[in-house]
Amino acid sequence: MGKHHNPYAPEFRAQMVELVKAGRSPEELAREFEPTVWRDNLDERRATNKMRMSRRG
């Protein structure tokens, strides 16, 4: 599998993580902060998690 390039600066990612930990939903943040890229990343992570779970069971 090829390397994944994250388009966000580490500081921005850290800020998003802190906002989620503080109770904001990824979907809410996606609407506020560049929705297409954030939502695509979220969808990609969900698809990867589903694929991993299907391999286990």
A tleap script that builds the chain and sets N, CA, C and O, in Angstrom:
source leaprc.protein.ff14SB
mol = sequence {
  NMET GLY LYS HIE HIE ASN PRO TYR ALA PRO
  GLU PHE ARG ALA GLN MET VAL GLU LEU VAL
  LYS ALA GLY ARG SER PRO GLU GLU LEU ALA
  ARG GLU PHE GLU PRO THR VAL TRP ARG ASP
  ASN LEU ASP GLU ARG ARG ALA THR ASN LYS
  MET ARG MET SER ARG ARG CGLY
}
set mol.1.N position { 0.860 -1.169 0.000 }
set mol.1.CA position { 0.000 0.000 0.000 }
set mol.1.C position { 0.904 1.230 0.000 }
set mol.1.O position { 1.920 1.249 0.695 }
set mol.2.N position { 0.545 2.259 -0.774 }
set mol.2.CA position { 1.336 3.474 -0.888 }
set mol.2.C position { 1.217 4.365 0.328 }
set mol.2.O position { 0.342 4.195 1.177 }
set mol.3.N position { 2.124 5.318 0.381 }
set mol.3.CA position { 2.092 6.262 1.495 }
set mol.3.C position { 0.920 7.216 1.334 }
set mol.3.O position { 0.574 7.619 0.224 }
set mol.4.N position { 0.324 7.565 2.451 }
set mol.4.CA position { -0.820 8.483 2.461 }
set mol.4.C position { -0.310 9.862 2.842 }
set mol.4.O position { 0.372 10.015 3.855 }
set mol.5.N position { -0.633 10.856 2.048 }
set mol.5.CA position { -0.242 12.234 2.347 }
set mol.5.C position { -1.404 12.935 3.012 }
set mol.5.O position { -2.479 13.068 2.427 }
set mol.6.N position { -1.186 13.382 4.235 }
set mol.6.CA position { -2.230 14.102 4.941 }
set mol.6.C position { -2.124 15.587 4.599 }
set mol.6.O position { -1.074 16.187 4.825 }
set mol.7.N position { -3.175 16.192 4.062 }
set mol.7.CA position { -3.102 17.585 3.627 }
set mol.7.C position { -3.119 18.608 4.759 }
set mol.7.O position { -3.029 19.808 4.501 }
set mol.8.N position { -3.231 18.160 5.994 }
set mol.8.CA position { -3.341 19.083 7.116 }
set mol.8.C position { -2.036 19.177 7.897 }
set mol.8.O position { -1.302 18.198 8.032 }
set mol.9.N position { -1.766 20.360 8.400 }
set mol.9.CA position { -0.608 20.571 9.266 }
set mol.9.C position { -0.835 19.841 10.585 }
set mol.9.O position { -1.978 19.700 11.021 }
set mol.10.N position { 0.228 19.378 11.221 }
set mol.10.CA position { 0.068 18.674 12.506 }
set mol.10.C position { -0.690 19.501 13.542 }
set mol.10.O position { -1.447 18.951 14.342 }
set mol.11.N position { -0.492 20.812 13.533 }
set mol.11.CA position { -1.181 21.675 14.495 }
set mol.11.C position { -2.690 21.655 14.268 }
set mol.11.O position { -3.471 21.630 15.220 }
set mol.12.N position { -3.091 21.667 12.999 }
set mol.12.CA position { -4.518 21.640 12.672 }
set mol.12.C position { -5.126 20.307 13.104 }
set mol.12.O position { -6.204 20.276 13.697 }
set mol.13.N position { -4.439 19.214 12.807 }
set mol.13.CA position { -4.945 17.893 13.207 }
set mol.13.C position { -5.079 17.812 14.726 }
set mol.13.O position { -6.071 17.300 15.244 }
set mol.14.N position { -4.071 18.321 15.434 }
set mol.14.CA position { -4.122 18.299 16.896 }
set mol.14.C position { -5.311 19.108 17.410 }
set mol.14.O position { -5.979 18.707 18.364 }
set mol.15.N position { -5.569 20.248 16.773 }
set mol.15.CA position { -6.712 21.079 17.173 }
set mol.15.C position { -8.016 20.322 16.943 }
set mol.15.O position { -8.905 20.365 17.793 }
set mol.16.N position { -8.149 19.634 15.822 }
set mol.16.CA position { -9.370 18.881 15.539 }
set mol.16.C position { -9.555 17.758 16.556 }
set mol.16.O position { -10.671 17.520 17.019 }
set mol.17.N position { -8.477 17.071 16.906 }
set mol.17.CA position { -8.556 16.004 17.899 }
set mol.17.C position { -9.031 16.564 19.232 }
set mol.17.O position { -9.893 15.976 19.885 }
set mol.18.N position { -8.477 17.683 19.631 }
set mol.18.CA position { -8.882 18.298 20.899 }
set mol.18.C position { -10.358 18.708 20.875 }
set mol.18.O position { -11.062 18.556 21.873 }
set mol.19.N position { -10.818 19.222 19.748 }
set mol.19.CA position { -12.225 19.615 19.641 }
set mol.19.C position { -13.148 18.401 19.734 }
set mol.19.O position { -14.216 18.479 20.342 }
set mol.20.N position { -12.741 17.275 19.130 }
set mol.20.CA position { -13.537 16.049 19.229 }
set mol.20.C position { -13.539 15.543 20.671 }
set mol.20.O position { -14.583 15.150 21.192 }
set mol.21.N position { -12.379 15.553 21.309 }
set mol.21.CA position { -12.306 15.127 22.717 }
set mol.21.C position { -13.162 16.013 23.612 }
set mol.21.O position { -13.670 15.563 24.639 }
set mol.22.N position { -13.322 17.285 23.216 }
set mol.22.CA position { -14.129 18.224 24.004 }
set mol.22.C position { -15.624 18.061 23.736 }
set mol.22.O position { -16.441 18.751 24.344 }
set mol.23.N position { -15.986 17.143 22.822 }
set mol.23.CA position { -17.397 16.856 22.611 }
set mol.23.C position { -17.969 17.249 21.268 }
set mol.23.O position { -19.138 16.978 20.994 }
set mol.24.N position { -17.172 17.882 20.423 }
set mol.24.CA position { -17.675 18.243 19.094 }
set mol.24.C position { -17.611 17.014 18.194 }
set mol.24.O position { -16.670 16.226 18.285 }
set mol.25.N position { -18.597 16.850 17.336 }
set mol.25.CA position { -18.604 15.687 16.451 }
set mol.25.C position { -17.757 15.960 15.204 }
set mol.25.O position { -17.646 17.106 14.771 }
set mol.26.N position { -17.156 14.907 14.625 }
set mol.26.CA position { -16.414 15.096 13.378 }
set mol.26.C position { -17.272 15.700 12.274 }
set mol.26.O position { -16.788 16.493 11.467 }
set mol.27.N position { -18.547 15.321 12.242 }
set mol.27.CA position { -19.440 15.861 11.226 }
set mol.27.C position { -19.636 17.367 11.392 }
set mol.27.O position { -19.654 18.111 10.412 }
set mol.28.N position { -19.782 17.805 12.643 }
set mol.28.CA position { -19.936 19.229 12.930 }
set mol.28.C position { -18.672 19.986 12.504 }
set mol.28.O position { -18.752 21.049 11.889 }
set mol.29.N position { -17.520 19.430 12.837 }
set mol.29.CA position { -16.258 20.068 12.454 }
set mol.29.C position { -16.084 20.073 10.938 }
set mol.29.O position { -15.521 21.010 10.371 }
set mol.30.N position { -16.570 19.024 10.292 }
set mol.30.CA position { -16.475 18.958 8.835 }
set mol.30.C position { -17.247 20.096 8.187 }
set mol.30.O position { -16.805 20.662 7.188 }
set mol.31.N position { -18.402 20.432 8.755 }
set mol.31.CA position { -19.184 21.539 8.194 }
set mol.31.C position { -18.465 22.866 8.407 }
set mol.31.O position { -18.552 23.765 7.570 }
set mol.32.N position { -17.760 22.986 9.519 }
set mol.32.CA position { -17.103 24.241 9.853 }
set mol.32.C position { -15.726 24.395 9.209 }
set mol.32.O position { -15.344 25.498 8.817 }
set mol.33.N position { -14.980 23.293 9.097 }
set mol.33.CA position { -13.604 23.336 8.600 }
set mol.33.C position { -13.460 22.477 7.361 }
set mol.33.O position { -13.347 21.255 7.464 }
set mol.34.N position { -13.461 23.087 6.205 }
set mol.34.CA position { -13.226 22.438 4.915 }
set mol.34.C position { -13.900 21.068 4.819 }
set mol.34.O position { -13.236 20.037 4.932 }
set mol.35.N position { -15.175 21.059 4.617 }
set mol.35.CA position { -15.953 19.823 4.735 }
set mol.35.C position { -15.534 18.689 3.802 }
set mol.35.O position { -15.541 17.533 4.225 }
set mol.36.N position { -15.177 18.966 2.581 }
set mol.36.CA position { -14.922 17.876 1.642 }
set mol.36.C position { -13.739 17.030 2.080 }
set mol.36.O position { -13.854 15.806 2.152 }
set mol.37.N position { -12.633 17.636 2.367 }
set mol.37.CA position { -11.438 16.874 2.721 }
set mol.37.C position { -11.611 16.182 4.062 }
set mol.37.O position { -11.260 15.010 4.197 }
set mol.38.N position { -12.146 16.885 5.057 }
set mol.38.CA position { -12.332 16.290 6.378 }
set mol.38.C position { -13.295 15.104 6.304 }
set mol.38.O position { -13.037 14.050 6.885 }
set mol.39.N position { -14.400 15.282 5.590 }
set mol.39.CA position { -15.399 14.216 5.483 }
set mol.39.C position { -14.837 13.034 4.708 }
set mol.39.O position { -15.090 11.885 5.068 }
set mol.40.N position { -14.070 13.304 3.637 }
set mol.40.CA position { -13.453 12.220 2.879 }
set mol.40.C position { -12.519 11.408 3.769 }
set mol.40.O position { -12.501 10.179 3.708 }
set mol.41.N position { -11.748 12.102 4.591 }
set mol.41.CA position { -10.834 11.428 5.494 }
set mol.41.C position { -11.627 10.582 6.491 }
set mol.41.O position { -11.258 9.440 6.765 }
set mol.42.N position { -12.690 11.124 7.022 }
set mol.42.CA position { -13.543 10.401 7.962 }
set mol.42.C position { -14.143 9.167 7.290 }
set mol.42.O position { -14.141 8.079 7.865 }
set mol.43.N position { -14.658 9.340 6.070 }
set mol.43.CA position { -15.246 8.213 5.338 }
set mol.43.C position { -14.201 7.137 5.061 }
set mol.43.O position { -14.493 5.945 5.148 }
set mol.44.N position { -12.989 7.558 4.730 }
set mol.44.CA position { -11.911 6.609 4.452 }
set mol.44.C position { -11.574 5.805 5.708 }
set mol.44.O position { -11.388 4.590 5.638 }
set mol.45.N position { -11.495 6.484 6.862 }
set mol.45.CA position { -11.202 5.782 8.108 }
set mol.45.C position { -12.314 4.806 8.464 }
set mol.45.O position { -12.042 3.697 8.924 }
set mol.46.N position { -13.553 5.207 8.258 }
set mol.46.CA position { -14.681 4.310 8.564 }
set mol.46.C position { -14.651 3.081 7.667 }
set mol.46.O position { -14.884 1.965 8.132 }
set mol.47.N position { -14.365 3.280 6.375 }
set mol.47.CA position { -14.299 2.158 5.442 }
set mol.47.C position { -13.163 1.213 5.812 }
set mol.47.O position { -13.321 -0.006 5.746 }
set mol.48.N position { -12.028 1.767 6.198 }
set mol.48.CA position { -10.894 0.947 6.612 }
set mol.48.C position { -11.246 0.140 7.856 }
set mol.48.O position { -10.925 -1.045 7.942 }
set mol.49.N position { -11.900 0.777 8.813 }
set mol.49.CA position { -12.296 0.070 10.034 }
set mol.49.C position { -13.280 -1.047 9.738 }
set mol.49.O position { -13.183 -2.130 10.315 }
set mol.50.N position { -14.238 -0.792 8.831 }
set mol.50.CA position { -15.201 -1.837 8.464 }
set mol.50.C position { -14.493 -3.013 7.811 }
set mol.50.O position { -14.818 -4.169 8.082 }
set mol.51.N position { -13.514 -2.715 6.941 }
set mol.51.CA position { -12.778 -3.770 6.262 }
set mol.51.C position { -11.988 -4.596 7.282 }
set mol.51.O position { -11.957 -5.824 7.192 }
set mol.52.N position { -11.360 -3.939 8.236 }
set mol.52.CA position { -10.603 -4.664 9.270 }
set mol.52.C position { -11.526 -5.547 10.099 }
set mol.52.O position { -11.180 -6.682 10.425 }
set mol.53.N position { -12.701 -5.023 10.438 }
set mol.53.CA position { -13.638 -5.804 11.240 }
set mol.53.C position { -14.147 -7.015 10.469 }
set mol.53.O position { -14.321 -8.086 11.052 }
set mol.54.N position { -14.387 -6.866 9.175 }
set mol.54.CA position { -14.892 -7.996 8.385 }
set mol.54.C position { -13.836 -9.095 8.238 }
set mol.54.O position { -14.180 -10.269 8.101 }
set mol.55.N position { -12.574 -8.727 8.266 }
set mol.55.CA position { -11.501 -9.714 8.181 }
set mol.55.C position { -11.404 -10.528 9.464 }
set mol.55.O position { -11.002 -11.692 9.428 }
set mol.56.N position { -11.762 -9.939 10.581 }
set mol.56.CA position { -11.671 -10.617 11.877 }
set mol.56.C position { -12.760 -11.668 12.056 }
set mol.56.O position { -12.543 -12.718 12.660 }
set mol.57.N position { -13.912 -11.363 11.526 }
set mol.57.CA position { -15.044 -12.217 11.838 }
set mol.57.C position { -15.446 -13.038 10.734 }
set mol.57.O position { -16.394 -13.813 10.853 }
savepdb mol mol.pdb
quit
